[in-house]
Amino acid sequence: MHKRVVAVPLWFVSVWMMYGLVAYFAGLPSDGGAILGALSAAFVWMDPTGALWGGRSQPSASGRGSDVLEPATRPS
C-alpha cells in the first residue's frame, strides 16, 4: 500500500511535466497536462488488471492456486 501511495503522485507529476514538454515543442495548449496526469494517476491507483500491485495470485505448477496448503508431515 505504501508503494501505491508514493507511486500515484509521481505518475501525476511525471505525466503532467511530460505533457508540458511535448506541448511546448509541438505548440499544443498546455491546459491538458493536469487532466492527463490525474487520469494516469487514477489508473495506477485502481490498477484494473492487477499487473502493478499483484492483486491476483498465479496458479502454481501443480495446477492449484497458491492459497492451497499442503498437509504437514510428521517426522519419524
Distance bins in CASP14 RR format, pairs under 12 A and 6 or more apart:
PFRMAT RR
TARGET T0000
AUTHOR 0000-0000-0000
RMODE 2
METHOD distances of the structure
MODEL  1
1 7 0 0 0 0 0 1 0 0 0 0 0
1 8 0 0 0 0 0 1 0 0 0 0 0
1 45 0 0 0 0 0 1 0 0 0 0 0
1 47 0 0 0 0 0 1 0 0 0 0 0
1 53 0 0 0 0 1 0 0 0 0 0 0
1 54 0 0 0 0 0 1 0 0 0 0 0
1 55 0 0 0 0 0 1 0 0 0 0 0
2 8 0 0 0 0 0 1 0 0 0 0 0
2 53 0 0 0 0 0 1 0 0 0 0 0
3 10 0 0 0 0 0 1 0 0 0 0 0
3 11 0 0 0 0 0 1 0 0 0 0 0
3 44 0 0 0 0 0 1 0 0 0 0 0
3 45 0 0 0 0 0 1 0 0 0 0 0
3 47 0 0 0 0 0 1 0 0 0 0 0
3 52 0 0 0 0 1 0 0 0 0 0 0
3 53 1 0 0 1 0 0 0 0 0 0 0
3 54 0 0 0 0 0 1 0 0 0 0 0
4 10 0 0 0 0 0 1 0 0 0 0 0
4 11 0 0 0 0 0 1 0 0 0 0 0
4 41 0 0 0 0 0 1 0 0 0 0 0
4 42 0 0 0 0 0 1 0 0 0 0 0
4 44 1 0 0 1 0 0 0 0 0 0 0
4 45 1 0 0 1 0 0 0 0 0 0 0
4 46 0 0 0 0 0 1 0 0 0 0 0
4 47 1 0 0 1 0 0 0 0 0 0 0
4 50 0 0 0 0 0 1 0 0 0 0 0
4 52 0 0 0 0 1 0 0 0 0 0 0
4 53 1 0 0 1 0 0 0 0 0 0 0
4 54 0 0 0 0 0 1 0 0 0 0 0
4 55 0 0 0 0 0 1 0 0 0 0 0
5 11 0 0 0 0 0 1 0 0 0 0 0
5 41 0 0 0 0 0 1 0 0 0 0 0
5 44 0 0 0 0 0 1 0 0 0 0 0
5 45 0 0 0 0 1 0 0 0 0 0 0
5 53 0 0 0 0 0 1 0 0 0 0 0
6 12 0 0 0 0 0 1 0 0 0 0 0
6 13 0 0 0 0 0 1 0 0 0 0 0
6 41 0 0 0 0 0 1 0 0 0 0 0
6 44 0 0 0 0 0 1 0 0 0 0 0
6 45 0 0 0 0 0 1 0 0 0 0 0
7 13 0 0 0 0 0 1 0 0 0 0 0
7 14 0 0 0 0 0 1 0 0 0 0 0
7 40 0 0 0 0 0 1 0 0 0 0 0
7 41 0 0 0 0 1 0 0 0 0 0 0
7 43 0 0 0 0 0 1 0 0 0 0 0
7 44 1 0 1 0 0 0 0 0 0 0 0
7 45 0 0 0 0 1 0 0 0 0 0 0
7 47 0 0 0 0 1 0 0 0 0 0 0
7 52 1 0 0 1 0 0 0 0 0 0 0
7 53 0 0 0 0 1 0 0 0 0 0 0
8 14 0 0 0 0 0 1 0 0 0 0 0
8 15 0 0 0 0 0 1 0 0 0 0 0
8 37 0 0 0 0 0 1 0 0 0 0 0
8 38 0 0 0 0 1 0 0 0 0 0 0
8 39 0 0 0 0 0 1 0 0 0 0 0
8 40 0 0 0 0 1 0 0 0 0 0 0
8 41 1 0 1 0 0 0 0 0 0 0 0
8 42 0 0 0 0 1 0 0 0 0 0 0
8 43 0 0 0 0 1 0 0 0 0 0 0
8 44 1 0 1 0 0 0 0 0 0 0 0
8 45 1 0 1 0 0 0 0 0 0 0 0
8 46 0 0 0 0 0 1 0 0 0 0 0
8 47 0 0 0 0 0 1 0 0 0 0 0
8 52 0 0 0 0 0 1 0 0 0 0 0
8 53 0 0 0 0 0 1 0 0 0 0 0
9 15 0 0 0 0 0 1 0 0 0 0 0
9 16 0 0 0 0 0 1 0 0 0 0 0
9 37 0 0 0 0 0 1 0 0 0 0 0
9 38 0 0 0 0 0 1 0 0 0 0 0
9 40 0 0 0 0 0 1 0 0 0 0 0
9 41 1 0 0 1 0 0 0 0 0 0 0
9 44 0 0 0 0 0 1 0 0 0 0 0
9 45 0 0 0 0 0 1 0 0 0 0 0
10 16 0 0 0 0 0 1 0 0 0 0 0
10 17 0 0 0 0 0 1 0 0 0 0 0
10 37 0 0 0 0 0 1 0 0 0 0 0
10 40 0 0 0 0 0 1 0 0 0 0 0
10 41 0 0 0 0 1 0 0 0 0 0 0
10 44 0 0 0 0 1 0 0 0 0 0 0
10 45 0 0 0 0 0 1 0 0 0 0 0
11 17 0 0 0 0 0 1 0 0 0 0 0
11 18 0 0 0 0 0 1 0 0 0 0 0
11 36 0 0 0 0 0 1 0 0 0 0 0
11 37 1 0 0 1 0 0 0 0 0 0 0
11 38 0 0 0 0 1 0 0 0 0 0 0
11 39 0 0 0 0 1 0 0 0 0 0 0
11 40 1 0 1 0 0 0 0 0 0 0 0
11 41 1 0 1 0 0 0 0 0 0 0 0
11 42 0 0 0 0 1 0 0 0 0 0 0
11 43 0 0 0 0 1 0 0 0 0 0 0
11 44 1 0 1 0 0 0 0 0 0 0 0
11 45 0 0 0 0 1 0 0 0 0 0 0
11 46 0 0 0 0 0 1 0 0 0 0 0
11 47 0 0 0 0 0 1 0 0 0 0 0
11 52 0 0 0 0 0 1 0 0 0 0 0
12 18 0 0 0 0 0 1 0 0 0 0 0
12 19 0 0 0 0 0 1 0 0 0 0 0
12 33 0 0 0 0 1 0 0 0 0 0 0
12 34 0 0 0 0 1 0 0 0 0 0 0
12 35 0 0 0 0 0 1 0 0 0 0 0
12 36 0 0 0 0 1 0 0 0 0 0 0
12 37 1 0 1 0 0 0 0 0 0 0 0
12 38 1 0 0 1 0 0 0 0 0 0 0
12 39 0 0 0 0 1 0 0 0 0 0 0
12 40 1 0 0 1 0 0 0 0 0 0 0
12 41 1 1 0 0 0 0 0 0 0 0 0
12 42 0 0 0 0 1 0 0 0 0 0 0
12 43 0 0 0 0 0 1 0 0 0 0 0
12 44 0 0 0 0 1 0 0 0 0 0 0
12 45 0 0 0 0 1 0 0 0 0 0 0
13 19 0 0 0 0 0 1 0 0 0 0 0
13 20 0 0 0 0 0 1 0 0 0 0 0
13 33 0 0 0 0 0 1 0 0 0 0 0
13 34 0 0 0 0 0 1 0 0 0 0 0
13 36 0 0 0 0 0 1 0 0 0 0 0
13 37 1 0 0 1 0 0 0 0 0 0 0
13 38 0 0 0 0 0 1 0 0 0 0 0
13 40 0 0 0 0 0 1 0 0 0 0 0
13 41 0 0 0 0 1 0 0 0 0 0 0
14 20 0 0 0 0 0 1 0 0 0 0 0
14 21 0 0 0 0 0 1 0 0 0 0 0
14 33 0 0 0 0 0 1 0 0 0 0 0
14 36 0 0 0 0 0 1 0 0 0 0 0
14 37 0 0 0 0 1 0 0 0 0 0 0
14 40 0 0 0 0 1 0 0 0 0 0 0
14 41 0 0 0 0 1 0 0 0 0 0 0
14 44 0 0 0 0 0 1 0 0 0 0 0
15 21 0 0 0 0 0 1 0 0 0 0 0
15 22 0 0 0 0 0 1 0 0 0 0 0
15 32 0 0 0 0 0 1 0 0 0 0 0
15 33 1 0 0 1 0 0 0 0 0 0 0
15 34 0 0 0 0 1 0 0 0 0 0 0
15 35 0 0 0 0 1 0 0 0 0 0 0
15 36 1 0 1 0 0 0 0 0 0 0 0
15 37 1 1 0 0 0 0 0 0 0 0 0
15 38 0 0 0 0 1 0 0 0 0 0 0
15 39 0 0 0 0 1 0 0 0 0 0 0
15 40 1 0 1 0 0 0 0 0 0 0 0
15 41 1 0 0 1 0 0 0 0 0 0 0
15 42 0 0 0 0 0 1 0 0 0 0 0
15 43 0 0 0 0 0 1 0 0 0 0 0
15 44 0 0 0 0 1 0 0 0 0 0 0
16 22 0 0 0 0 0 1 0 0 0 0 0
16 23 0 0 0 0 0 1 0 0 0 0 0
16 30 0 0 0 0 1 0 0 0 0 0 0
16 31 0 0 0 0 0 1 0 0 0 0 0
16 32 0 0 0 0 1 0 0 0 0 0 0
16 33 1 0 1 0 0 0 0 0 0 0 0
16 34 1 0 1 0 0 0 0 0 0 0 0
16 35 0 0 0 0 1 0 0 0 0 0 0
16 36 1 0 0 1 0 0 0 0 0 0 0
16 37 1 0 1 0 0 0 0 0 0 0 0
16 38 0 0 0 0 1 0 0 0 0 0 0
16 39 0 0 0 0 0 1 0 0 0 0 0
16 40 0 0 0 0 1 0 0 0 0 0 0
16 41 0 0 0 0 1 0 0 0 0 0 0
17 23 0 0 0 0 0 1 0 0 0 0 0
17 24 0 0 0 0 0 1 0 0 0 0 0
17 30 0 0 0 0 0 1 0 0 0 0 0
17 33 0 0 0 0 1 0 0 0 0 0 0
17 34 0 0 0 0 0 1 0 0 0 0 0
17 36 0 0 0 0 0 1 0 0 0 0 0
17 37 0 0 0 0 1 0 0 0 0 0 0
17 40 0 0 0 0 0 1 0 0 0 0 0
18 24 0 0 0 0 0 1 0 0 0 0 0
18 25 0 0 0 0 0 1 0 0 0 0 0
18 32 0 0 0 0 0 1 0 0 0 0 0
18 33 0 0 0 0 1 0 0 0 0 0 0
18 36 0 0 0 0 1 0 0 0 0 0 0
18 37 0 0 0 0 1 0 0 0 0 0 0
18 40 0 0 0 0 1 0 0 0 0 0 0
19 25 0 0 0 0 0 1 0 0 0 0 0
19 26 0 0 0 0 0 1 0 0 0 0 0
19 27 0 0 0 0 0 1 0 0 0 0 0
19 28 0 0 0 0 1 0 0 0 0 0 0
19 29 0 0 0 0 0 1 0 0 0 0 0
19 30 1 0 0 1 0 0 0 0 0 0 0
19 31 0 0 0 0 1 0 0 0 0 0 0
19 32 1 0 0 1 0 0 0 0 0 0 0
19 33 1 1 0 0 0 0 0 0 0 0 0
19 34 0 0 0 0 1 0 0 0 0 0 0
19 35 0 0 0 0 1 0 0 0 0 0 0
19 36 1 0 1 0 0 0 0 0 0 0 0
19 37 1 0 0 1 0 0 0 0 0 0 0
19 38 0 0 0 0 0 1 0 0 0 0 0
19 39 0 0 0 0 0 1 0 0 0 0 0
19 40 0 0 0 0 1 0 0 0 0 0 0
20 26 0 0 0 0 1 0 0 0 0 0 0
20 27 0 0 0 0 0 1 0 0 0 0 0
20 28 0 0 0 0 1 0 0 0 0 0 0
20 29 0 0 0 0 0 1 0 0 0 0 0
20 30 1 0 1 0 0 0 0 0 0 0 0
20 31 0 0 0 0 0 1 0 0 0 0 0
20 32 0 0 0 0 1 0 0 0 0 0 0
20 33 1 0 0 1 0 0 0 0 0 0 0
20 34 0 0 0 0 1 0 0 0 0 0 0
20 36 0 0 0 0 1 0 0 0 0 0 0
20 37 0 0 0 0 0 1 0 0 0 0 0
21 27 0 0 0 0 0 1 0 0 0 0 0
21 28 0 0 0 0 0 1 0 0 0 0 0
21 30 0 0 0 0 0 1 0 0 0 0 0
21 33 0 0 0 0 0 1 0 0 0 0 0
22 28 1 0 0 1 0 0 0 0 0 0 0
22 29 0 0 0 0 0 1 0 0 0 0 0
22 30 0 0 0 0 1 0 0 0 0 0 0
22 32 0 0 0 0 0 1 0 0 0 0 0
22 33 0 0 0 0 1 0 0 0 0 0 0
22 36 0 0 0 0 0 1 0 0 0 0 0
23 29 1 0 0 1 0 0 0 0 0 0 0
23 30 1 0 1 0 0 0 0 0 0 0 0
23 31 0 0 0 0 1 0 0 0 0 0 0
23 32 1 0 0 1 0 0 0 0 0 0 0
23 33 1 0 0 1 0 0 0 0 0 0 0
23 34 0 0 0 0 0 1 0 0 0 0 0
23 36 0 0 0 0 0 1 0 0 0 0 0
24 30 1 0 0 1 0 0 0 0 0 0 0
24 33 0 0 0 0 0 1 0 0 0 0 0
28 36 0 0 0 0 0 1 0 0 0 0 0
29 35 0 0 0 0 0 1 0 0 0 0 0
30 36 0 0 0 0 0 1 0 0 0 0 0
32 38 0 0 0 0 1 0 0 0 0 0 0
32 39 0 0 0 0 1 0 0 0 0 0 0
32 40 0 0 0 0 0 1 0 0 0 0 0
33 39 0 0 0 0 1 0 0 0 0 0 0
33 40 0 0 0 0 1 0 0 0 0 0 0
33 41 0 0 0 0 0 1 0 0 0 0 0
34 40 0 0 0 0 0 1 0 0 0 0 0
34 41 0 0 0 0 0 1 0 0 0 0 0
35 41 0 0 0 0 0 1 0 0 0 0 0
35 42 0 0 0 0 0 1 0 0 0 0 0
36 42 0 0 0 0 0 1 0 0 0 0 0
36 43 0 0 0 0 0 1 0 0 0 0 0
37 43 0 0 0 0 1 0 0 0 0 0 0
37 44 0 0 0 0 1 0 0 0 0 0 0
37 45 0 0 0 0 0 1 0 0 0 0 0
38 44 0 0 0 0 0 1 0 0 0 0 0
38 45 0 0 0 0 0 1 0 0 0 0 0
39 45 0 0 0 0 0 1 0 0 0 0 0
39 46 0 0 0 0 0 1 0 0 0 0 0
40 46 0 0 0 0 0 1 0 0 0 0 0
40 47 0 0 0 0 0 1 0 0 0 0 0
41 47 0 0 0 0 0 1 0 0 0 0 0
42 48 0 0 0 0 0 1 0 0 0 0 0
43 49 0 0 0 0 1 0 0 0 0 0 0
43 50 0 0 0 0 0 1 0 0 0 0 0
43 51 0 0 0 0 0 1 0 0 0 0 0
43 52 0 0 0 0 1 0 0 0 0 0 0
44 50 0 0 0 0 0 1 0 0 0 0 0
44 51 0 0 0 0 0 1 0 0 0 0 0
44 52 1 0 0 1 0 0 0 0 0 0 0
44 53 0 0 0 0 1 0 0 0 0 0 0
45 52 0 0 0 0 1 0 0 0 0 0 0
45 53 0 0 0 0 1 0 0 0 0 0 0
46 52 0 0 0 0 1 0 0 0 0 0 0
46 53 0 0 0 0 1 0 0 0 0 0 0
46 55 0 0 0 0 0 1 0 0 0 0 0
47 53 1 0 1 0 0 0 0 0 0 0 0
47 54 1 0 0 1 0 0 0 0 0 0 0
47 55 1 0 0 1 0 0 0 0 0 0 0
47 56 0 0 0 0 0 1 0 0 0 0 0
48 55 0 0 0 0 0 1 0 0 0 0 0
48 56 0 0 0 0 0 1 0 0 0 0 0
49 55 0 0 0 0 1 0 0 0 0 0 0
49 56 0 0 0 0 1 0 0 0 0 0 0
50 56 1 0 1 0 0 0 0 0 0 0 0
50 57 0 0 0 0 0 1 0 0 0 0 0
50 58 0 0 0 0 0 1 0 0 0 0 0
51 58 0 0 0 0 0 1 0 0 0 0 0
54 66 0 0 0 0 0 1 0 0 0 0 0
55 66 0 0 0 0 0 1 0 0 0 0 0
56 65 0 0 0 0 0 1 0 0 0 0 0
56 66 0 0 0 0 0 1 0 0 0 0 0
56 67 0 0 0 0 0 1 0 0 0 0 0
57 63 0 0 0 0 0 1 0 0 0 0 0
57 64 0 0 0 0 0 1 0 0 0 0 0
57 65 1 0 0 1 0 0 0 0 0 0 0
57 66 1 0 1 0 0 0 0 0 0 0 0
57 67 1 0 0 1 0 0 0 0 0 0 0
57 68 0 0 0 0 0 1 0 0 0 0 0
58 64 0 0 0 0 0 1 0 0 0 0 0
58 65 1 0 0 1 0 0 0 0 0 0 0
58 66 1 0 0 1 0 0 0 0 0 0 0
58 67 0 0 0 0 0 1 0 0 0 0 0
59 65 1 0 1 0 0 0 0 0 0 0 0
59 66 1 0 0 1 0 0 0 0 0 0 0
59 67 0 0 0 0 0 1 0 0 0 0 0
59 68 0 0 0 0 1 0 0 0 0 0 0
60 66 1 0 1 0 0 0 0 0 0 0 0
60 67 0 0 0 0 1 0 0 0 0 0 0
60 68 1 0 0 1 0 0 0 0 0 0 0
60 69 0 0 0 0 0 1 0 0 0 0 0
60 70 0 0 0 0 0 1 0 0 0 0 0
62 68 0 0 0 0 1 0 0 0 0 0 0
62 70 0 0 0 0 1 0 0 0 0 0 0
64 70 0 0 0 0 1 0 0 0 0 0 0
END
